[in-house]
Amino acid sequence: MPRRGDKDAVVRNIEILGEASKSISEELKKKYPEVEWREISRTRDKIIHFYFGVDLSIIWDIITVDIPSLREKLKRITKREGWEIYI
């Protein structure tokens, strides 16, 4: 079973990812509609406003399904844009 601090860190990083997605320009979002920008920010909002705890099965799905897929999409975008960012 993961330690509390580990769970908190994972949840916090998902929150940060969601918050950062809100800073992406509309132009870039339109250019890359394959990324579910709105869903990323909504996930952040759901987590941060869920006062009575976080459903860890949802977090598990995010880190095992959603994030690997998002990572690959972001790798392709950074390559196309010529950005040198470690993802």
ABEGO torsion letter per residue (X at the ends): XBBAAAAAAAAAAAAAAAAAAAABBAAAAAABAABBAAAAAAAAAAAAABAAEBBAAAAAAAAAAAAAAAAAAAAAAAAAAGBBBBX
